[in-house]
Amino acid sequence: MKNKLKIGLVQYSPVWEDKNLSIEKIKKLVESSSDIDLLIFPEMTLTGFTMKSKDFAEDIEGESYLFFKSIACKNKFAILYGVIEKGNKKNFNTLVHINNQGKIISSYRKIHPFSYSKEDIFYGKGKSPTITKVKSIKIGLSICYDLRFPELYRFYAKEKVDMIVDIANWPDTRIEHWRALLKARAIENQCYVFGVNRIGDDPKLHYNGFSSVFDPMGKEIVAVENEEKVITVEIDKSYIDEVRKKLPFLNDIRLI
């Protein structure tokens, strides 16, 4: 149905700085996925959260795109994935949306690089929010550290998005922040919030996932710790409309 969307959250452990091996893992992980409208992958999907942007940057229609395009076309679902996008002066930590025919619909460059890990030195700052659409569902895009800056999401709320996505490499030492912030973003913006995080280890950090979905009332629909799997959730636009009609809080926003 047009107002419903079946979504798969791909929680997995990328092979550190090895796109080819990560691709092989993903092929096996999603081979049994079916009857899905949208598949969402973690931040920097094929490399992990590397600061070697010059080594792994690629054109927006580069090797990562060609791989995800092949999956989208074969399985007939849209995909959101993370990539290190080649830029003119600096490269970007980017989220790409391709449709179920493998066409790029939109992309979002991370607005808030994580200065604590010096991401701002190796990656440029995105300049604008991005809203995209799958079927009738409007989706606001964000990446990891963006989650700490609610003003981005208030822009999405003003535009009445139905769903917010945050793809991440969020370590276990701060995972309670991740869980609390995802829930807060859902409550304050009265929409579904999808947080898709990785698991496993990189050379410095451990990740336990907790990929999660919260509904427009802040109810946790699903949260999965440590498992490498495709988590499937269906959302209904009519429920978003119902909540916003019954509790029209977004109409009272005044400062933006």
C-alpha positions in Angstrom: 0.0 0.0 0.0 1.1 3.5 -0.8 1.0 4.8 2.8 3.0 1.9 4.2 6.7 1.2 3.9 8.5 -2.0 4.7 12.1 -1.2 5.7 15.2 -3.2 6.4 17.9 -2.0 8.7 21.2 -3.6 7.9 23.2 -4.0 11.1 26.6 -5.5 10.3 30.3 -5.3 10.9 32.2 -3.9 7.9 35.6 -5.2 7.2 38.0 -2.4 8.2 39.1 -0.3 5.2 38.3 -3.2 2.8 35.5 -2.5 0.4 35.7 -5.8 -1.5 35.4 -8.0 1.6 32.6 -5.8 3.0 30.8 -6.2 -0.3 31.0 -10.0 0.0 29.6 -9.8 3.5 26.7 -7.7 2.4 25.9 -10.0 -0.5 25.4 -12.9 1.9 23.6 -10.8 4.5 20.9 -9.5 2.1 20.5 -12.4 -0.2 17.4 -13.6 1.5 15.9 -10.2 1.9 12.6 -9.9 0.0 9.4 -7.9 0.1 11.2 -4.8 1.3 10.7 -1.3 0.0 13.8 0.3 1.5 17.1 -1.1 2.8 19.3 1.2 5.0 23.0 0.6 5.7 25.3 2.2 8.4 27.6 5.2 7.9 30.6 4.7 5.6 29.1 1.4 4.7 32.0 -0.4 3.0 35.0 1.0 4.9 34.1 1.8 8.5 34.7 5.2 10.1 38.2 5.8 8.5 40.0 9.1 8.5 41.8 8.1 5.3 39.5 10.0 3.1 42.0 10.5 0.3 42.6 6.7 0.1 39.0 5.7 -0.1 37.1 8.7 -1.7 35.2 7.9 -4.8 32.9 9.7 -7.2 29.2 9.7 -6.3 28.7 7.1 -9.1 31.8 5.2 -8.3 32.3 1.6 -7.2 30.1 1.8 -4.1 27.2 3.1 -6.2 27.7 0.4 -8.8 27.5 -2.3 -6.1 24.4 -0.9 -4.4 22.8 -0.3 -7.8 23.2 -4.0 -8.6 21.5 -5.0 -5.4 18.7 -2.5 -5.9 18.0 -3.6 -9.4 18.1 -7.3 -8.6 15.9 -7.1 -5.5 13.7 -4.1 -6.6 14.1 -2.1 -3.4 15.4 1.4 -2.7 18.7 1.8 -0.7 20.3 4.3 1.6 24.0 3.8 2.1 27.1 5.7 3.3 30.1 6.5 1.2 33.2 8.7 1.2 32.4 11.1 -1.6 35.2 12.7 -3.6 35.1 16.5 -3.4 37.1 19.4 -4.9 39.0 20.6 -1.8 37.8 18.1 0.8 36.0 14.8 0.6 32.6 14.3 2.2 31.0 11.7 4.5 27.9 11.2 2.4 24.5 9.4 2.5 23.2 8.3 -0.9 19.6 7.4 -1.8 19.1 5.2 -4.9 15.6 4.0 -6.0 14.6 0.5 -6.8 15.8 0.9 -10.4 19.3 1.9 -9.2 18.9 5.6 -10.0 20.4 8.2 -7.6 17.5 10.2 -6.2 19.4 12.4 -3.7 22.4 12.6 -1.4 23.2 14.2 1.9 26.7 15.4 3.0 27.2 15.2 6.8 26.7 18.7 8.2 28.5 18.1 11.5 31.8 16.3 11.2 32.9 14.7 14.5 35.6 17.1 15.6 36.4 15.0 18.7 37.9 12.4 16.3 39.3 15.0 13.9 36.8 14.1 11.2 36.5 17.9 10.5 40.2 17.9 9.4 39.7 15.0 6.8 36.2 15.7 5.7 34.3 18.8 4.6 31.1 20.1 6.1 27.8 19.6 4.3 25.8 22.8 3.8 22.2 21.8 3.7 19.6 19.3 4.9 18.2 16.8 2.5 14.7 15.5 2.2 14.0 12.5 0.0 11.0 10.3 -0.7 10.2 6.6 -1.0 6.6 6.0 -2.2 4.6 8.6 -0.2 7.0 8.7 2.7 9.0 11.9 3.2 12.4 11.2 4.8 14.9 13.5 6.4 18.5 12.4 6.2 21.3 12.6 8.7 24.6 10.9 9.7 25.8 9.9 13.2 27.1 13.0 15.1 24.3 15.1 13.5 22.0 13.4 16.0 23.4 15.7 18.8 22.2 18.8 17.0 18.4 19.1 17.2 18.1 22.2 15.0 18.7 20.1 11.9 15.7 17.9 12.8 13.5 20.8 13.6 14.0 21.9 10.0 12.8 18.5 9.0 9.8 18.8 11.3 8.8 22.1 9.8 8.8 20.4 6.4 6.6 17.6 8.0 8.8 14.7 7.2 7.3 11.3 8.0 10.5 9.7 8.9 14.1 10.6 9.9 17.1 8.4 9.3 20.4 8.5 11.0 23.1 6.2 9.8 26.0 5.8 12.2 29.3 4.3 13.5 28.4 5.0 17.1 30.6 3.3 19.7 29.3 1.3 22.7 30.9 3.7 25.2 28.3 6.3 24.3 25.4 4.0 23.2 23.0 5.4 25.9 23.4 8.8 24.3 22.4 7.2 20.9 19.3 5.6 22.3 18.2 8.6 24.2 18.7 11.0 21.3 16.9 8.8 18.8 13.9 8.7 21.1 14.0 12.4 21.7 14.1 13.2 18.0 11.1 11.0 17.5 9.1 12.6 20.3 9.9 16.3 19.5 9.3 15.9 15.7 6.4 13.5 15.9 7.7 11.1 13.2 9.4 7.7 12.9 13.1 7.7 13.6 15.4 5.0 12.3 18.9 4.7 13.7 21.1 2.3 11.8 24.4 1.5 13.5 27.3 -0.9 12.9 28.6 -3.7 15.2 32.0 -5.1 15.6 35.4 -3.5 16.0 37.7 -1.0 14.3 41.3 -0.4 15.4 40.2 1.9 18.2 36.5 1.3 19.1 33.9 -1.4 19.7 30.4 -1.1 18.4 27.3 -2.9 19.7 24.8 -1.7 17.2 21.5 -1.0 18.9 20.0 -0.2 15.6 16.5 1.1 16.6 13.2 2.4 15.4 11.0 4.8 17.4 7.5 5.8 16.5 6.0 9.3 16.5 5.0 8.9 20.2 8.5 7.8 21.2 7.7 4.2 21.5 10.5 1.8 20.8 9.4 -0.4 17.9 12.7 -2.4 17.8 16.2 -2.3 19.1 18.8 -5.0 18.3 22.1 -5.3 20.1 25.2 -7.0 18.6 23.5 -9.2 16.1 24.6 -9.0 12.4 21.3 -9.1 10.6 18.6 -7.3 8.5 16.0 -6.0 10.9 12.6 -5.5 9.2 10.0 -2.9 10.3 6.9 -1.7 8.6 5.7 1.9 9.1 2.3 3.5 8.3 2.0 7.1 7.3 -1.6 7.2 8.5 -0.4 6.8 12.1 1.9 9.8 11.8 -0.9 11.9 10.5 -3.2 10.7 13.3 -0.6 11.7 16.0 0.0 15.1 14.5 -3.7 15.8 14.2 -4.5 14.7 17.7 -1.5 16.5 19.2 -0.7 19.4 16.8 2.5 20.5 18.6 4.5 21.1 15.4 2.1 24.0 14.5 3.4 25.9 17.6 7.1 26.0 16.6 8.1 29.7 16.7 11.9 30.1 16.7 12.7 28.5 13.3 
